[in-house]
Amino acid sequence: MATAVEAWEERWATPEGRADWLVPHPAVAALVPVLKARGTQHVLDLGCGVGRHALLFAENGFAVEAIEAPSPASTLLAARRPRAASD
């Protein structure tokens, strides 16, 4: 039996496996104006996966710390997305 990290690593290693995890969840996106109205400046994303929510908050001006279990696939994808989004 694979560990959770191994299972997610396998899923995130392919474009098909990542597809459902690239768009921020609507409930999380709805937090952006709420947090801005409260004056929040920093966001911590624990278990950030491929970084979809961390990137959403960063694009909206928040300082973001994103943490994920060691996973080469998720870390590589998350690291590339902000650069690709700004190109």
Secondary structure, 3 states (H helix, E strand, C coil): CCCHHHHHHHHHCCHHHHHHHCCCCHHHHCHHHHHHHCCCCEEEEECCCCCHHHHHHHHCCCEEEEECCCCHHHHHHHHHHHHHHHC
